[in-house]
């Protein structure tokens, strides 16, 4: 269960995967183990991606300049690109494929 929690699964998802009928039981066991659920209520998803170290460093440097954590900066940048400037992102992606 701790592994699944670390992968960002919700209490319901973990319960389904391990065959427990009540996600509250899963949450209680994880809480007793000191293992937090990474996924929060309220429509927030955890997105884990692999990136190369130079990209992680660039994100960290940009985040430092904006007085944000790397996670906050990356989340804001993805929101900006994928939601607010979707057409520009799609144009950029199609240019890199050519």
C-alpha positions in Angstrom: 0.0 0.0 0.0 2.8 2.4 0.8 4.3 1.9 -2.7 0.9 2.6 -4.3 0.5 5.7 -2.1 4.0 6.9 -3.2 3.0 6.4 -6.8 0.2 8.9 -6.3 -2.8 6.5 -6.1 -5.9 7.6 -4.2 -7.3 5.7 -1.2 -10.0 4.4 -3.5 -7.5 3.2 -6.1 -5.3 1.5 -3.5 -8.4 -0.2 -2.0 -9.4 -1.5 -5.4 -5.9 -2.7 -6.3 -5.4 -4.6 -3.0 -9.0 -5.9 -2.7 -10.1 -3.8 0.3 -13.8 -2.7 0.2 -13.4 0.5 2.2 -10.9 3.2 1.2 -11.1 4.6 4.7 -9.4 1.5 6.0 -6.6 2.0 3.5 -6.2 5.6 4.6 -6.2 4.6 8.3 -3.5 2.0 7.8 -1.3 4.4 5.8 -1.8 7.1 8.4 -0.7 4.7 11.2 2.3 3.8 9.1 3.1 7.5 8.7 2.7 7.3 4.9 0.8 10.2 3.4 -1.5 10.0 0.4 0.1 12.3 -2.2 -3.2 12.9 -4.1 -5.3 15.5 -2.5 -9.1 15.9 -2.6 -10.5 18.7 -4.7 -9.7 17.7 -8.2 -5.9 17.9 -7.9 -3.9 15.2 -9.6 -0.3 14.1 -9.1 1.7 13.9 -12.3 5.1 12.2 -12.1 7.3 12.6 -15.2 10.8 11.7 -16.1 12.9 14.6 -17.3 16.6 14.9 -18.0 18.8 16.5 -15.4 19.6 19.6 -17.5 15.8 20.2 -17.8 15.3 19.7 -14.1 18.1 22.2 -13.5 16.6 24.8 -15.9 13.2 24.4 -14.1 14.9 24.8 -10.7 16.8 27.9 -11.8 13.6 29.5 -13.3 11.7 28.6 -10.1 14.4 30.2 -7.9 14.1 33.4 -10.0 10.4 33.4 -9.5 10.6 32.6 -5.8 8.7 29.3 -6.3 9.5 25.7 -5.7 10.3 23.7 -8.8 7.0 21.8 -8.4 5.0 25.1 -8.2 6.8 26.5 -11.2 6.4 23.4 -13.3 2.7 23.2 -12.4 2.1 26.9 -13.4 4.2 26.5 -16.6 2.2 23.4 -17.6 -1.1 25.2 -16.9 0.0 28.2 -18.9 1.0 26.1 -21.9 -1.7 23.4 -21.9 -4.7 25.5 -20.9 -4.1 29.1 -21.5 -1.8 29.0 -24.6 -2.9 25.6 -26.0 -2.8 26.7 -29.7 0.8 28.1 -29.3 1.9 24.8 -27.6 0.4 22.7 -30.4 2.1 24.9 -33.0 5.4 24.5 -31.3 5.0 20.7 -30.9 4.1 20.3 -34.7 7.2 22.4 -35.6 9.5 20.1 -33.6 8.2 17.0 -35.3 9.1 18.3 -38.8 
